[in-house]
Amino acid sequence: MNIDLLLRAVHFVETNSDHDYCSSEFCNSLRNQKKQLKEKSSRRRGYHNELERKRRADLRDNLELLKDSVPACSDQRRISTVKLLNEASSFIESLKERSNRLELEIEKLKLELLSKQRSITRFENDVYSEFSMSENKRNG
């Protein structure tokens, strides 16, 4: 037997096995494996599609929450994601600036309070000293 003839026979069986020309158990097994792979691939694709749908829904919900939190966007019915993110970024920066100003104001008020407390303490000491001196003069 010639090798070329065998190779052609193998090629014929492989190319025609999808067309039911091959009825051997081996060919049926190959068909079943292909079918199982297609089904598995289809299940994977379906699972991936479902995950992607959930991811997009979650993203949409979170963007809606963000939109409601940003004053410049909360009254708009529809807004692009880019504009929403830019407005949110600007809003966050303004909140940071306000927070910094308030922190400085708190520090200023703390210093003012400390100064007032020291003044009160000095006043109390002066009053106590005067009271002590007047008591000493009366008793002495």
FENHU-V471357 format. One record per residue. N is the residue number from 1. RES is the residue in one letter. SS is DSSP state (alpha for helix, beta for strand, coil for the rest). PHI is phi in whole degrees, -180 to 180 (999 if undefined). NEAR is the number of other C-alpha atoms within 12 Angstrom. Layout:
n->N res->RES ss->SS phi->PHI near->NEAR
n->N res->RES ss->SS phi->PHI near->NEAR
//
This chain:
n->1 res->M ss->coil phi->999 near->7
n->2 res->N ss->coil phi->-91 near->8
n->3 res->I ss->alpha phi->-64 near->9
n->4 res->D ss->alpha phi->-62 near->10
n->5 res->L ss->alpha phi->-65 near->11
n->6 res->L ss->alpha phi->-63 near->12
n->7 res->L ss->alpha phi->-63 near->13
n->8 res->R ss->alpha phi->-65 near->14
n->9 res->A ss->alpha phi->-65 near->17
n->10 res->V ss->alpha phi->-62 near->16
n->11 res->H ss->alpha phi->-61 near->14
n->12 res->F ss->alpha phi->-61 near->16
n->13 res->V ss->alpha phi->-64 near->21
n->14 res->E ss->alpha phi->-65 near->22
n->15 res->T ss->alpha phi->-75 near->15
n->16 res->N ss->alpha phi->-104 near->17
n->17 res->S ss->alpha phi->-68 near->24
n->18 res->D ss->alpha phi->-76 near->19
n->19 res->H ss->alpha phi->-106 near->14
n->20 res->D ss->coil phi->62 near->16
n->21 res->Y ss->coil phi->-77 near->14
n->22 res->C ss->coil phi->-104 near->22
n->23 res->S ss->coil phi->-113 near->17
n->24 res->S ss->coil phi->-73 near->14
n->25 res->E ss->alpha phi->-61 near->12
n->26 res->F ss->alpha phi->-62 near->14
n->27 res->C ss->alpha phi->-66 near->22
n->28 res->N ss->alpha phi->-63 near->19
n->29 res->S ss->alpha phi->-62 near->16
n->30 res->L ss->alpha phi->-62 near->20
n->31 res->R ss->alpha phi->-61 near->22
n->32 res->N ss->alpha phi->-63 near->16
n->33 res->Q ss->alpha phi->-64 near->14
n->34 res->K ss->alpha phi->-62 near->16
n->35 res->K ss->alpha phi->-63 near->15
n->36 res->Q ss->alpha phi->-64 near->14
n->37 res->L ss->alpha phi->-64 near->15
n->38 res->K ss->alpha phi->-63 near->14
n->39 res->E ss->alpha phi->-64 near->14
n->40 res->K ss->alpha phi->-64 near->14
n->41 res->S ss->alpha phi->-63 near->14
n->42 res->S ss->alpha phi->-65 near->14
n->43 res->R ss->alpha phi->-63 near->14
n->44 res->R ss->alpha phi->-61 near->14
n->45 res->R ss->alpha phi->-62 near->15
n->46 res->G ss->alpha phi->-62 near->14
n->47 res->Y ss->alpha phi->-63 near->14
n->48 res->H ss->alpha phi->-62 near->14
n->49 res->N ss->alpha phi->-62 near->14
n->50 res->E ss->alpha phi->-64 near->14
n->51 res->L ss->alpha phi->-61 near->14
n->52 res->E ss->alpha phi->-66 near->14
n->53 res->R ss->alpha phi->-61 near->14
n->54 res->K ss->alpha phi->-65 near->14
n->55 res->R ss->alpha phi->-62 near->14
n->56 res->R ss->alpha phi->-66 near->14
n->57 res->A ss->alpha phi->-64 near->14
n->58 res->D ss->alpha phi->-63 near->14
n->59 res->L ss->alpha phi->-61 near->15
n->60 res->R ss->alpha phi->-61 near->17
n->61 res->D ss->alpha phi->-63 near->14
n->62 res->N ss->alpha phi->-69 near->17
n->63 res->L ss->alpha phi->-66 near->25
n->64 res->E ss->alpha phi->-66 near->25
n->65 res->L ss->alpha phi->-62 near->17
n->66 res->L ss->alpha phi->-62 near->26
n->67 res->K ss->alpha phi->-59 near->30
n->68 res->D ss->alpha phi->-69 near->21
n->69 res->S ss->alpha phi->-89 near->21
n->70 res->V ss->coil phi->-101 near->27
n->71 res->P ss->alpha phi->-55 near->20
n->72 res->A ss->alpha phi->-68 near->22
n->73 res->C ss->alpha phi->-115 near->28
n->74 res->S ss->alpha phi->-63 near->19
n->75 res->D ss->coil phi->-92 near->13
n->76 res->Q ss->coil phi->-88 near->16
n->77 res->R ss->coil phi->-72 near->12
n->78 res->R ss->coil phi->-129 near->14
n->79 res->I ss->coil phi->-149 near->22
n->80 res->S ss->coil phi->-71 near->16
n->81 res->T ss->alpha phi->-61 near->18
n->82 res->V ss->alpha phi->-62 near->13
n->83 res->K ss->alpha phi->-64 near->19
n->84 res->L ss->alpha phi->-60 near->28
n->85 res->L ss->alpha phi->-66 near->22
n->86 res->N ss->alpha phi->-65 near->19
n->87 res->E ss->alpha phi->-64 near->24
n->88 res->A ss->alpha phi->-64 near->26
n->89 res->S ss->alpha phi->-62 near->21
n->90 res->S ss->alpha phi->-62 near->18
n->91 res->F ss->alpha phi->-64 near->21
n->92 res->I ss->alpha phi->-63 near->19
n->93 res->E ss->alpha phi->-62 near->15
n->94 res->S ss->alpha phi->-66 near->16
n->95 res->L ss->alpha phi->-65 near->16
n->96 res->K ss->alpha phi->-63 near->14
n->97 res->E ss->alpha phi->-62 near->14
n->98 res->R ss->alpha phi->-63 near->14
n->99 res->S ss->alpha phi->-60 near->14
n->100 res->N ss->alpha phi->-63 near->14
n->101 res->R ss->alpha phi->-61 near->14
n->102 res->L ss->alpha phi->-67 near->14
n->103 res->E ss->alpha phi->-61 near->14
n->104 res->L ss->alpha phi->-63 near->14
n->105 res->E ss->alpha phi->-63 near->14
n->106 res->I ss->alpha phi->-62 near->14
n->107 res->E ss->alpha phi->-62 near->14
n->108 res->K ss->alpha phi->-61 near->14
n->109 res->L ss->alpha phi->-67 near->14
n->110 res->K ss->alpha phi->-63 near->14
n->111 res->L ss->alpha phi->-64 near->14
n->112 res->E ss->alpha phi->-64 near->14
n->113 res->L ss->alpha phi->-62 near->14
n->114 res->L ss->alpha phi->-60 near->14
n->115 res->S ss->alpha phi->-62 near->14
n->116 res->K ss->alpha phi->-64 near->14
n->117 res->Q ss->alpha phi->-64 near->14
n->118 res->R ss->alpha phi->-65 near->14
n->119 res->S ss->alpha phi->-62 near->14
n->120 res->I ss->alpha phi->-63 near->14
n->121 res->T ss->alpha phi->-62 near->14
n->122 res->R ss->alpha phi->-63 near->14
n->123 res->F ss->alpha phi->-62 near->14
n->124 res->E ss->alpha phi->-61 near->14
n->125 res->N ss->alpha phi->-64 near->14
n->126 res->D ss->alpha phi->-63 near->14
n->127 res->V ss->alpha phi->-63 near->14
n->128 res->Y ss->alpha phi->-63 near->14
n->129 res->S ss->alpha phi->-63 near->14
n->130 res->E ss->alpha phi->-64 near->14
n->131 res->F ss->alpha phi->-64 near->14
n->132 res->S ss->alpha phi->-64 near->15
n->133 res->M ss->alpha phi->-67 near->14
n->134 res->S ss->alpha phi->-69 near->13
n->135 res->E ss->alpha phi->-67 near->12
n->136 res->N ss->alpha phi->-65 near->11
n->137 res->K ss->alpha phi->-67 near->10
n->138 res->R ss->alpha phi->-68 near->9
n->139 res->N ss->alpha phi->-84 near->8
n->140 res->G ss->coil phi->-108 near->8
//
